[in-house]
Amino acid sequence: MITYPNVKLNLGLNVLRKRPDGYHDLETLFLPCNAFSDILRIDAVAGEATMEIEGGGWDPHTDLCWRAYKLLRDAFGIPPVRIRLTKRSPVGAGLGGGSADAAYALSMMNTMFSLGLSPEVLAGYASELGSDCAFFIYNRPMMGEGRGEILTPFDIDLSSFEIRVEIPEGVSVSTREAYGGILPQIPELPLRDALRLPVEQWKDTVRNDFETTVFRSHPEIAELKQSFYDEGAVYAAMSGSGSSVFGIFRK
């Protein structure tokens, strides 16, 4: 079975408070994005399970797809598989490519081995792999709360707009770096309410709290955001913890 995991954008990202478990509560809108996609192939095999990554540069046995296989193997005794992942989505860009790969892997193996797991159950397994993995089980606009794993469908119509995504060359931002200087705060206007305003008003109401600290360390990301506005975007922002930036333009 072959699939093409897409990435996501964060439309607004408010870091609300630090939790006793060391994580942060946040609110964000996850939005599917087809600007980049990986290629994921999984086949049932005889013998040992294996995983190969083209374009990754890390140990396949640390990859989230491999961990997804182990979750289902341990829970349901599924047979060995061969996983082949071709990375096309950028790493360290705030687009969730690795999380998408893992969620797609769970869904693929659920189908391949007729496990009959509901999206809600699959999302539970996905949450064990990463805070934004569960979103890719549903892969439609979802409000994310808690660590990002508490998901609620959110209706949003951007059909009158074009979204462009760019990444500064050679720049990546780790989640640890992004959280390093964050100051959690409750916004005056909850994100749900801000997103119900006309898109032209989002510039002043829909924020990504990571921008303050990330822009300080990586001014080229701030310059990219400004370049979208210079080109006529009605809204532009960094996605997730960066380094990707997207601009929303009227068609």
N, C-alpha and C positions, 0 to 999 in steps of 0.2 A: 504494500500500500504506500502511495506517495501523496504527500500534502505539501502545502506552501504556506508556512506560518507567517502571518502578517505581524506588524508592530502596532504600537498604540501611541497616542498623544495624551498628555495630561492637560485638560482644559481647566485651568485654575488648580492651585495646590496650596491649601492652607494647613500649616503645621500648628495644631491647636494646643497641645500640651504634651509633656513627657510623662510616660506611664511608669508605675512602680517596677514593671518588668524590663525597663530600659528602652522599650520601643516608644514611638510617638503616635498619638492619635492625630489623624489628618482627615481632610475632606478634599476630594478631587473628582473630576469627571473623567473617566476613562473613555477614550474615543478610538475605535478601530482606525487604522491607517494602513494604506497599501503602498506607501512610498518605498518600502523595502520588504522583501520576503526571503526567508530561507527555504531550502529544499530538504524535506525530511522523508526518508524512506525506512520502513520497518517491515521485515520479513521474518516469518517463523522459520527456524532452522533446527536441524539435528545437531547434537553436540553442545558446545558451550555458547552462551550468549556473548556477543561482541558489540563494540561500538567504534565507529570511525568518524572523524571530523575533518572535513576539508575546509581550510581557511580559518581554523579556530586558534591553534597555537597553545592549547592546554590539554591536560590529561583527560581523555574521553571519560574515564571512570570518575571524574569529578563533575561531569556535566549534568545539568538538571534532567536531561532526557534519560540518562542512565539511572539516575535516582528515581525517576518516574517508573521505569521498568521494574526496579527493585521493590518499589512500593507495591505494585500490583502482583509481582511474583510472590512476595511474602504473604500478601493478603489472600490471593486466589490460586496460587500455584500455577500460573500461566507458564507455558513452555518457553524454551530459549528463543531469543530473537537476535537478528542482526540489525543494528541501528546505523544508518548512514546519514549524517547531517552535513549539508553544505551551507556554510555561513555566508550570507549576503548582507544581513542586517548589521549595522555597526555596533561595536561593543563599547560600553561606557558613554552612551549617548542619551540615556534617559528614555529609550524607546521600548524597552522590555522585550527585546528579541529572544533572550534566553528563556524568559518566563513563557513566551509564546510557544517556543519549541517544546517545553515540558508539558504544557497544557494540551497541545496538539498530540503529543506522544500518548498521553493518558487517553484521550478520545479515540485515537487510532486503535490502541490495544483493546479498549472497551468494545469496539466494533469487531476487530479481528477475531477475538476470542469469545464473542457473544456473552460478555459479562452482564449485560443488562443494567448497567449502572446509570442512574438518572443524572442529569446535569448537576443537580444539587449535591449528590454524593461525589461525583467527579470533582466538583469545586472544593469539596472538603479535602480530598486528597491533594488537589493542586495547592491549597493553602499551606499544606505541610512543606511544600517545596519553595515557596516564596510569596511575599505579600501581595504581588499583583498577578500571580499565576492564575488565580481563580477567574479573573476577568476574562481571560482568553478562552475559558470553557464556554462562556456565553457569547463573547465577541460581538457585542452590540453596546451602544452607549449606556454606561452604568455609573451611577454615583458610588464612589468608594469611600468608606469610612472605617474607623478603627485603624488598623495598620494598612488598610486598603483592601482587606479581604471581606469586609461587610459590604455587600453589593446590592444596589437597588436600581431597577431599570429607570432610565430618565429619557423622556422624549425631547429631542432637539432636532431642528430642521435646519441644516446648513446647505441645502440643495442649491441655493442662490449664490453660493460662494465657492471659490477655489482655495484649496489649502496647499501651500508649498512648504516643504521641509528641507532644511539644509543643516550641515554640520561643519563647523570650522575645521579645516584640514589639520590633522595631527593633534587635535585636542580631545581629551576624554576626561570625564569627571567621575570619581568613585562616589558611591553613596556615602561612605564614611567621610569623605572630604566635604560633601554638600551639607551633611548634618553637623559638621564640626563647629560652625559658628552660628547655627540657627538659634533664634530666640522665639520660642513658641508664643503665639498670641491668638486670641479670639477676634475675628474680624467683625467690624461693625455690621456688615451685611453678609449673612450666610451665603455660601457659594450657590446653593440652589436658587436663592432669590436673585443673586447677581446675574446668573445665566439666563434668567427669564427676561432680562432687560434687552433692548435692541443691541445687536452686535456692536454697533458704533459706540455704545456706552461702556463696553467691556474694558477698554483701555484704562479707565479710572476705577474699575470695580472688581475685575477678575484678575487676581494676582497669583504669581508663583513665589512663595516665600523663600525658595532657595536662591532666587535671583540675587538677592542682596549680598549674600556671602560669595556665591559663585562668580558673579560679575567682578567682584573685588580681586579675585585671584586670576580670572580669565577675562580681561577686558575685551578680547576679540569676540567673545560670545555676546556681550552687550552691544558691540558694534554691529554684529550680524542682526540682532533684533532691531536696532535703529535703522539698518539698511532696508528692512522690510517696510517700515513706516515711510521711509523716504521714497519707496517705490509705490506707495499708495495703499498699503495694507490697512484695513479697518481695525485689525487686532493682530498683535504679535506677542509671542512669549516663548520662554524656554520650556521644554517638555521635561517633566520629572526633575531629576537632579542634574540634567544637562549631559552632554554639551549641545544637543540638537535644539534648533529653534524653528518654530513654524510661524508662517504668516497667513492670515485669512484675508482674501481679496474678493471683492464683488465681481461676479462674472460679467 
